[in-house]
Amino acid sequence: MRTRLDACLRAVNEVLLGKDAQVRLALACLLARGHLLVEDMPGMGKTTLSHALAKVLGLEFQRIQFTSDLLPGDILGTSVFDRDSGQFVFHPGPIFAELILADEINRATPKSQSALLEAMEEGQVTIEGATRPLPEPFFVIATQNPVSSGGTFALPESQLDRFLMRVSLGYPARAAEKALLLGEARRDLLTRLQPLLEQAELLAIQDAVARVRVSDALVDYVLRLAEATRTQPQFAWGLSPRGSLALLAAARAWAFLDGRDYVIPEDVQAVLPTVVGHRLRERADATGHGGGALVQWLLREVPAL
């Protein structure tokens, strides 16, 4: 399984140049059964990352373009009266796919944003009183422009907490951008990508990730990290138990990608910025954009052993 995952990473990295760490984090997020928030300026490769992952993993892909006039029914689906049968027939929306790209999610109103909540948390949606399961695996990659952009609605804490990780692609290195400018169009490369995993294999890998061993000492390290966020005065609020669980799940996936069936502190430290950065705020700026400085303080001050 590890060999197949390495092949998937190489294939995506051939399309999204110079972003090896972010691609690995995105795959780890999927293996941990989480959802990914990619926050960056337009044109950085967010959509390319989503398409490439769907291609190499053999996942059914749907893109939902979030706009200010998007309605929940546009995401979930709706029932339409069929004259021949004399009954209402449900027409599923784009949410019923294995990999969803929720593009520019912060351009939609809070009502439409909240339509994703049950789907992301429960793997199902309730429409007109009927609960409908979503396919497995189910992975949401949401993109958003910085909150300073005009016409955006900042995601509330409850929505942010549904994302296991938040990453930023950033500007490419000079060499990577030169190769991008001189190489083929990314769209042409995407069309040539072939599935490298089957659905049953991916589900089996997700199950294996959940079984990666975590020692008592490692759990104590995660607890010390969480307790520091709850007791130190610079934190506006502490990490929730859901946040601690998310940190362990991401660390398990990172360890699995490293070829281990057990988690070490370095795994926790590798995923910590992307898992807790969007869950923390500085007390001096509780409405701020993230907890990058707080994460660095945790890595520096909280002992691993």
N, C-alpha and C positions, 0 to 999 in steps of 0.2 A: 504493500500500500504506500509505503514511504517513497518508493521509486516513482510510482504514478503521480504522487503529489508533487515531487520535484519536477517532473515533466510538465505538470500544469503551471507551476511557478515560472519555469523557463519560457513556456509559450506566451504567457501574459507579459513577461518582462521584455520579450522581443517586440511587443506592440507598444507597451507603455515604458518608454526608455528612462533609465536612471531612477526608477522608483521601486527598487527591490524591497526596501523595508515596508513601504506602504502596501505593496501587493501581498507580502507575507502576512501583514496584519489583517488585511481584508479576508484572506483565506482562513486565517485563524479564527476570525469572527464568525465566519460561516460554519466552520467545524465545531465551534462552541455553541452552535444553535442560537447565535445572537443576531443583531441587526446593526448596520453600519451607517454612521452619519459622516459624509464627506463634505467638509466646509472649506471653500476656497473661491477665488475669483473665477469668472467664466474663462473657458479656454485652457484650463489646466489639465484636462484629461479625465475628469470625473466620469463622463459618459463612456469614454473609451474603456476605462477600468471595468465598468459594469458589463458592457457588451463582451469584453474579452473573457471575464470570469464565466459568464453564462455559456459562452461558446465552448470553452475547454472542459467545463464541468457537465456539459450536456443538459443544461437546465432550460426549461421553457421560460422565455423572457418577455416581459411586458414593461413598457415605459409609460408612466403617467406624468404628463406635464402639468404641474401645479400652477394655477393662475387664480386671480382674485375672484373669478366667476365660477370656479370649479365647485360642484355640488357633491355631497356624500354619495348620492346615487351614481354619479359618474365614476366613482371608484369601486363601489361595492356591487352595483348592478341594480336592476329594477324588474318589476313584474309588468308584463304587457298583456292586455286582453286579446285572446285568440278567438276570432269569430267562429272558426270551424269547430273547435272543441267546446266553446262556450265557457272557457276557464282562463284564469290568469296564468301565464307561463313566465317563469323566472328566466331572465337573461343575465348571466353572470357578468360582472364588470372585470376590468383588467387586474383586480386584486387576486383573481383565481389563477395565478401562475406561480412558478417555483422561484423565480428571481424577479423582483419588482424594482425598477428604478423610479423612485419618487423624486422627480427632477424639480429643483428649486422649491422645495417643500415650504419654505418660509414666505413664498409669494401667495399662498392660499390663505383663506380666512381660518381662524381657529376652529370653526365648525367643520370644515373639510379636513383640517389636520387631524382632528380627533377621530375621524372615521377610520384612521389607521390603528388607533389604540388597541382595540380588542383583537384585531388581526395580528398585530405584532406580539402581543402578550399571550394570547390564548391559542393562536393558530386556527382561529375560526371567526366567523362573523355572524351576527344575528340581524336578519333582514325580515321585516314584516312578521315578526314573531317566530320565525324559523331559524334554527342554528345550522349553519352550513360549514363543514370543515374545509380548510384550505389544504392544498397539496403539500406533500413532504418530499424533499425539504422545502422550507419556505424561508426566503431570505430577502430582506428589504435593504436596499442601498438608497438612502435619501441624500440628496445634495442640497446645499443651501449656500447662497451668497452671504458675505458678511452682513451683520445686522445693520451696518451703517448704510447699506444700499437702499435707495428709495423704493417705496412700495412693498416693503416686507413686513411680515408679522413674526416677531420673535417667538420661538417655540417655548411653551411653558415648561416648568421643571418636570411636570408629570410626563410630558412627551419626550423630553430629553432623556429621562431615565429609562425609556424603552429601548434606547440604543446601547448596545453593549460597549461599542467603541465609537470614538469620534477621531477622525484623522484629517490631516491637511496635506495635500500633495505638494504644494509649493512650487516655486520656479525650478525648472530643470538645471542641472549643472551645464557648464558651457559645452563640454564634449557631447553630452546627451542631446542638447538642443541642436548642435551642429549635425549630428547624425540624423535627427528628426527632419531638419531642413533639407538634407541631401538625399534622404531615403524615400521610400514609397509612401504614398498616402496611407494614413492609419486605417481608413475605411477599406482599402484594398487588402491590407493585411488581415483585418478582421474577417473578411469574407473567406479567407483561406484557412482560418483556424478550424481544427477538427476536435470533436469531443474525445477526451482522454479518459473519462470516467463514466461508468453507467450509474443510473440512479440507485440501484441496490448497493453498489460499492460505496457511493458517497454516504448513504444512510448507515452502512456498516462502519465506516470510518468515524462518523459522528458518535456512534455507540461506543467505539473504542476510545475515543477522546474522553467521554464521560467516565470511563473506567480507569483513567490515568491516576496513579496513586498519589495521595497527598499525606505527608507525615504530620504528626501532632506538632512538631516543631515548626513546620511550614505554616500550619493553621495559626499557630501562636504569632507568627510574623505578620500575617494578614490582620489578625486581631489588634496587634500593636499599631499597625497603620491606621485602622479604623478608629481606635481609641484616641490616637493623636489628633485626628480631625475633629473629634468630639470634645476634647479637653483644652486644646491650645487656643489662645484668645484670637489669633489672626484668622481663624476659620469662621465664616458667617454661620455655617451649620456643619454638622458632621456627616460622614458617610453612612448611609443607611445599610441595614442588613442585606438588602438587595444589591447594593453596591459591592459589599464584601463577597457575596456569591458570584457576582459578575467577574470580580477580580480573579477568583479561583478558577472559574470556567475558562477565562481567557488564558490564564497561566497553563492550564492543562493542555489547551490546544497548542500553545507555543512550545511546550515540552514535547508534544507528539510530533510536531514538525521538525524538532531537533532529533527525533529518533529515540526518545526516551519514554518509558512507561511510568515515570515518576517526576514530580515537580521539584525544582530547586529554587532558591531565592532569586537567582538571576532571571528566571522565567517571570516571576512576579514583577521584578523591576523593569523588564523589557516591555510589558504591557501596561504598567501602571499609568503612564501619562495619557494613553488613549482611553483607558477605562474610567479613570476617576477625574480627569481634567474637566469634563463637562458636568460633573456632579458636585463640584466644589466652587465656592466663591470666597473672596477675601472679605473680612468683616468691614474693612474700610471702604469697600466698593461692592456691596452686596448685589448690585444690579450689573456688575461687570460681565465681561465676555467669557471668562474662564479661569481656571485655577492653575495655570502653568507654573507660576512662581511657587504656589503651594505644593505642587507635585515635586518640584526640585527640593523644597525643604523636607518633604517626607523622605525622599531618597537619601538625602544627606544626613538627617538627624535620627531617623528611626532605625535601630540596629536590626540586622537580619537574624542574628543569633543571640 
